[in-house]
């Protein structure tokens, strides 16, 4: 990998499914990702933000080949992942690990936590068998999980403890990229900050890259250097966190930022509010997909999809009004 080459790159990635079909109902095309371009550098943390159902998790699963892109390509260290064989994927999954939203569903309820960390070491043939227990205990200790809890089953742990165990299991493979899919949304608010701080600490200590999927912009600000805003399967704005969250340009981003709770509401112009419901991906609007809900929409927005273009400050945004 060259200095300028990203660790992970998505190039014009689209993902579509066929839904329905049968004797009476005609099948329909559901496009959940539409021409997505995204990069994550080595050691970088990128936040991916958007409403539920916008395609964030579908994008993450496409990176891991759980979804096959309909168009475009996903590259890791410059290699097109479509060319990977099953043996290649076995090696690759040591480098790219996934942290799921629900830690209880991510763990085997019939196995003790320590055994689940040992298992991934055995599956990937890492280290001598006699040393795997010690390595697993070290990983659990590294995420702040008391060794006395390692012999417990997942149901006996709290939500925060279970997520720490999931993180330890992923880290046992010494990955270069962690894909974190809403990793704290199932946790109590008091525990969310602990887990996010843990991810930030581990990232610094181990040089990890993060693709951090969330709908919480406050968490993204704390953890990430860059952020991409997604709406109905398309990236509408992308740039450094301070650019996007302090000076949002796209009307959708402006509304998301305005919705962040504040101890002291801003004075001056009233915040932009998103009206209406998100349209169905089975029948997306023509032109800009956000235009039916956009307070700044003009006639062109309904007819022509805006391109994601560079702005004077270096960020990317897709809006005809900029």
Buried (B, 14 or more C-beta within 10 A) or exposed (E): EEEEEBBBBBBEBBBBBEEEEEEEEEEBEBBBBBBBBBBBBBBBBBBBBBBEBBBBBBBBBBBBBEBEBBEBBBBBBEBEBEEBEEEEEEEBBBBBBBBBBBBBEBBEEEBBBBBBBBBBBEEBEBBEEEEBBEBBBBBBEBBBBEEEBBEBBBEEBEBBBBBBBBBBBBBBBBBBBBBBBBBBBBBEEEBBBBBBEBBBEBBEEBEBBBBBBBBBBBBBBBBBBBBBBBBBBBBBBBBBBEBBBEEBBBBBBBBBBBEEEEEEEEEEEEEBEBEEEBBEBEEBBEBBBBBBBBEBBEEEBEEEBBEBEEBEEEBBBBBBBE
